[in-house]
Amino acid sequence: MLAITPWSNGTPDFAVTSTARILVCAVERRCSICGTRMGKGPVWRVVAAEEAATIAGVLNVGDAYANSEHTVEPPGHHACMLYAAMVCPYLARPTGRRGNDVSLPSAAFHRGEAHGSVDGLTGAVTAFDTYEFTVVEAVHFRFTGLRAFLPYALGDEHLAALRESIDAQPAAESCPEWLLTNEDAAEQRAERYA
């Protein structure tokens, strides 16, 4: 179960994400995967093929990458984002297909579209110094200060790094009740922040 996955009638709906849950994670600096606090230091996220290829191109010419576009993809822990890149059917392989339509101010994605790859990259797990967010119809993030870039053609290329990251992590707190199966609790918490 993901912290940002909404629940309905006791069942998680993995095909969508909850704006309320994403807002709670953003305000409380919680991982969007496990729901526990991220602490100080860099935040991690998975980027899709186009952004991964752009970052690689910028880094190859020796420039610093500056992210000017908003994204609806929230951050998380290093291990959690490595895990997401490996197990999410859409992120892990270029043949992964989108389950639902998604519309952003700068782009639209349609159900059934393949994830694809650009310059041999399906995506990358990245670290940034920090993030900022705004709430419009969804929670929009902007990440600054690229710290790490871990590209991949297939998500499972990061299995060894995932194992190392899990072994290096201190024992985590439990995910709070308002990010578990109680959708009303998540909505109420988000209303406090809205």
C-alpha positions as CSV (number, residue, x, y, z in Angstrom):
1,M,0.0,0.0,0.0
2,L,1.2,3.5,-0.8
3,A,0.6,6.4,1.6
4,I,-0.9,8.4,-1.3
5,T,-3.3,5.6,-2.5
6,P,-7.0,6.3,-1.6
7,W,-9.2,3.7,-0.1
8,S,-12.8,3.0,-0.8
9,N,-14.9,0.4,1.0
10,G,-11.8,-1.2,2.5
11,T,-10.0,-1.5,-0.8
12,P,-7.0,0.5,-2.1
13,D,-7.4,2.1,-5.5
14,F,-3.9,1.8,-7.0
15,A,-5.0,3.3,-10.3
16,V,-5.3,6.8,-8.8
17,T,-3.6,9.0,-6.2
18,S,-5.3,11.1,-3.5
19,T,-4.7,14.8,-3.6
20,A,-5.6,15.0,0.2
21,R,-3.0,12.3,1.0
22,I,-0.3,14.0,-1.2
23,L,-1.0,17.3,0.5
24,V,-0.6,15.7,4.0
25,C,2.7,14.1,2.9
26,A,4.0,17.4,1.4
27,V,3.1,19.6,4.4
28,E,4.4,17.0,7.0
29,R,7.5,16.1,4.8
30,R,6.4,12.5,4.7
31,C,7.4,9.9,2.1
32,S,4.7,9.3,-0.5
33,I,5.4,5.6,-0.5
34,C,5.7,4.5,3.2
35,G,4.1,7.6,4.9
36,T,6.9,8.0,7.4
37,R,8.9,11.3,7.9
38,M,11.7,12.0,5.5
39,G,13.9,13.9,7.9
40,K,16.5,16.5,6.9
41,G,18.6,16.1,3.7
42,P,17.8,15.4,0.1
43,V,14.4,14.1,-1.1
44,W,14.1,11.5,-3.8
45,R,11.7,11.1,-6.7
46,V,11.4,9.0,-9.9
47,V,11.5,10.9,-13.1
48,A,10.1,9.6,-16.4
49,A,12.1,8.9,-19.6
50,E,12.0,12.4,-21.1
51,E,13.1,14.2,-18.0
52,A,15.8,11.5,-17.3
53,A,17.2,12.0,-20.9
54,T,17.1,15.8,-20.4
55,I,19.0,15.5,-17.0
56,A,21.5,13.2,-18.6
57,G,22.1,15.6,-21.5
58,V,22.6,18.6,-19.2
59,L,25.0,16.6,-17.0
60,N,26.9,15.3,-20.0
61,V,27.8,18.8,-21.1
62,G,28.8,19.8,-17.6
63,D,25.9,22.1,-16.8
64,A,23.8,22.2,-13.6
65,Y,20.2,20.9,-14.0
66,A,17.5,23.3,-13.0
67,N,14.0,22.0,-12.9
68,S,11.5,24.7,-14.1
69,E,8.5,22.5,-14.6
70,H,5.9,21.5,-12.0
71,T,5.2,17.8,-11.4
72,V,2.4,16.0,-9.5
73,E,4.8,13.3,-8.5
74,P,5.6,13.6,-4.8
75,P,8.9,12.8,-3.1
76,G,10.0,10.1,-0.8
77,H,12.9,8.2,0.7
78,H,15.8,6.8,-1.3
79,A,14.8,3.2,-0.7
80,C,11.2,3.9,-1.4
81,M,11.8,5.5,-4.7
82,L,14.2,2.8,-5.8
83,Y,11.4,0.3,-4.9
84,A,8.8,2.3,-6.8
85,A,11.1,2.3,-9.9
86,M,11.3,-1.4,-9.7
87,V,7.7,-2.5,-8.9
88,C,5.4,0.1,-10.4
89,P,4.3,-1.4,-13.7
90,Y,4.4,2.0,-15.4
91,L,7.8,3.2,-14.1
92,A,9.7,-0.1,-14.3
93,R,9.7,-0.9,-18.0
94,P,9.3,1.1,-21.2
95,T,6.4,-1.1,-22.2
96,G,4.4,-0.2,-19.1
97,R,1.1,1.5,-20.0
98,R,-0.8,4.2,-18.2
99,G,-4.0,3.0,-16.5
100,N,-5.8,6.4,-16.4
101,D,-5.9,9.7,-18.2
102,V,-3.9,12.4,-16.5
103,S,-4.1,16.1,-17.4
104,L,-1.5,18.7,-16.2
105,P,-1.2,22.3,-17.1
106,S,1.8,21.5,-19.4
107,A,0.8,18.1,-20.8
108,A,-1.9,15.4,-21.1
109,F,-1.4,11.7,-20.8
110,H,-3.9,9.1,-22.0
111,R,-5.0,5.7,-20.7
112,G,-3.1,3.0,-22.6
113,E,-0.1,5.1,-23.6
114,A,3.2,3.3,-23.2
115,H,5.8,4.8,-20.8
116,G,8.5,4.4,-23.5
117,S,12.1,5.3,-23.4
118,V,14.3,8.1,-24.6
119,D,18.0,7.6,-25.5
120,G,17.8,4.2,-23.9
121,L,16.4,5.5,-20.6
122,T,13.1,4.5,-19.1
123,G,13.6,6.8,-16.1
124,A,15.8,7.7,-13.2
125,V,15.7,7.9,-9.5
126,T,16.9,11.4,-8.5
127,A,17.7,13.3,-5.3
128,F,17.1,17.0,-4.8
129,D,18.1,19.4,-2.0
130,T,14.5,20.4,-1.4
131,Y,11.0,20.9,-2.9
132,E,8.3,23.4,-2.8
133,F,4.6,22.8,-3.6
134,T,1.4,24.7,-4.5
135,V,-2.1,23.4,-4.5
136,V,-4.3,24.2,-7.5
137,E,-6.6,21.3,-8.6
138,A,-3.7,19.0,-7.5
139,V,-0.6,19.3,-5.5
140,H,2.2,20.6,-7.8
141,F,5.8,20.1,-6.9
142,R,9.0,21.8,-8.0
143,F,12.3,20.3,-7.0
144,T,15.6,22.2,-6.8
145,G,19.3,21.3,-6.3
146,L,19.9,18.0,-8.1
147,R,22.1,15.9,-5.8
148,A,22.0,12.4,-7.4
149,F,20.9,10.9,-10.8
150,L,20.5,7.1,-11.0
151,P,19.2,6.4,-14.6
152,Y,17.8,3.0,-15.7
153,A,16.6,1.2,-18.7
154,L,14.7,-1.3,-16.5
155,G,13.8,-0.6,-12.9
156,D,15.2,-3.8,-11.5
157,E,18.7,-2.5,-12.4
158,H,18.5,-0.8,-9.0
159,L,18.0,-4.0,-6.9
160,A,21.5,-4.0,-5.4
161,A,21.2,-0.3,-4.5
162,L,17.8,-0.9,-3.0
163,R,19.2,-3.7,-0.7
164,E,22.0,-1.4,0.4
165,S,19.6,1.5,1.1
166,I,17.4,-0.7,3.2
167,D,20.3,-2.0,5.2
168,A,21.6,1.5,5.8
169,Q,18.3,2.9,7.0
170,P,17.6,3.3,10.7
171,A,14.5,1.6,12.0
172,A,11.6,3.6,10.7
173,E,8.6,4.9,12.6
174,S,5.2,3.5,11.8
175,C,3.0,5.1,9.1
176,P,0.5,7.3,10.9
177,E,-3.1,6.2,11.1
178,W,-4.3,9.0,8.9
179,L,-2.3,7.7,6.0
180,L,-3.4,4.1,6.4
181,T,-6.8,2.6,5.4
182,N,-9.0,5.4,6.9
183,E,-9.9,7.7,4.0
184,D,-11.9,10.0,6.2
185,A,-8.9,10.6,8.5
186,A,-6.7,11.5,5.5
187,E,-9.3,13.9,4.2
188,Q,-9.8,15.6,7.6
189,R,-6.1,16.0,8.1
190,A,-5.7,17.5,4.6
191,E,-8.6,19.9,5.3
192,R,-6.6,21.3,8.3
193,Y,-3.8,22.2,5.8
194,A,-5.9,23.4,2.9
